[in-house]
Amino acid sequence: MFIFSDIKLPEFILYSYKSIPMALQRKRRKKRKKTRYTKLTFKLSMKQKKSLMNYCHARKTTPTRLIKKMIRPYLDKYAREVPEELYATENQLDLFEENGDLGD
């Protein structure tokens, strides 16, 4: 018969988990931040949907994957800031000078 009282266990095993020195504890990973998704809807005509489905079937992919792949450059490039030259300008013609006279 095997008797456990004869075995000498290291001290840190005898204590609770909280009393184990930090050097001996396993490092815990930080919890990963939960990703939030947003649903985006848009309308397609029946012809557009059929075309999309045919293309996806031929490429062996899904419409969602295809759309995400196509817009990925815009999502990655402009995540922080959009360059000034890409902003839409007002629809104005520069026919007049600053003082309101015709440019003769």
N, C-alpha and C positions, 0 to 999 in steps of 0.2 A: 504494500500500500504506500502511496506517495503522500507525503505530508508537506503542506505549503509553509508551515511555520519554520522549516529548516532553511528556506531560501531567503537570501539577503537581497532585498530589492533596493534600487537606488532611491535616495530620499525624494527626488522630484516626482517620482511615480506615486508616492504615498500621499502627496498633497493634492488639493483640488486644482483644477485647470487654471483658476484665477491666480493662484499663488505660484505658478510656474514662472521662473525668470523669463524675461522677454527674449533673451538669447536662445532659449530652448523652444519657445513657442513658434509654431508655423506662422509665417506672415500671411495675413488675410488680404485677399484682393478687394479693391474698392468696388462697390456696386456700380455697374454700368448704368449710365444715364439712359432712361427710357426714351426711345425715339417716338416722336409724335408725327403722325401722318395726317395729311389733309386730303379730303376727297375733292376732286375736281371733275366737273361734268361739262360736257359740251355736246352739241347735236351734230349728227352726220345724216346725210341723205341715204336712202337705201342703196343707191349705186356706190356711194363712198364706202359704206359699211361692207358691201360685197367685195369691193376692190381690196379693202383692208384685210378682210378675212382670207381672201385668195392669196394675197401676198404673204400673210402670216403662215398659212398652210404650206406654201411652197418653201418658205424659209424655216419651217418647223419651230416657230416661236409663237408667243401670244401677243395680242394687241397691246396689252399693258407694257410688256417688255420692249416691244418695238417703239412705242411712243416715248417711253422713258429713255431709250437709247438715243432717239432722235433729238430730244430736248436736253440731253445731258451737257453738251457744250455750253448752252445758255445758263444752265443751273450752276455749273462749276465756275464759269468765267465771271459772272456778275453777282456772286453770292454776297460780296462785301460792298462793292461800289460800281456804279456804271460810269464810264468815261463821259466827259462833257460833250464830245462830238456825237455821241449816240442819242442825246436827248432831242426830242422833237422841238422844232422852233415854231414860232407863231407864223401864220400864213399872212405875211405882209409883203407888199411890194415897196421897194425903195424908189418911188417915182419923185418924191419931193425931198428937197433939202431940209435941213433943220429949221430954217426960217419960214418955211411954208410956201416958198416960190417954186415955180416950175424950173427944172434943171436946164435952162436955155444956155 
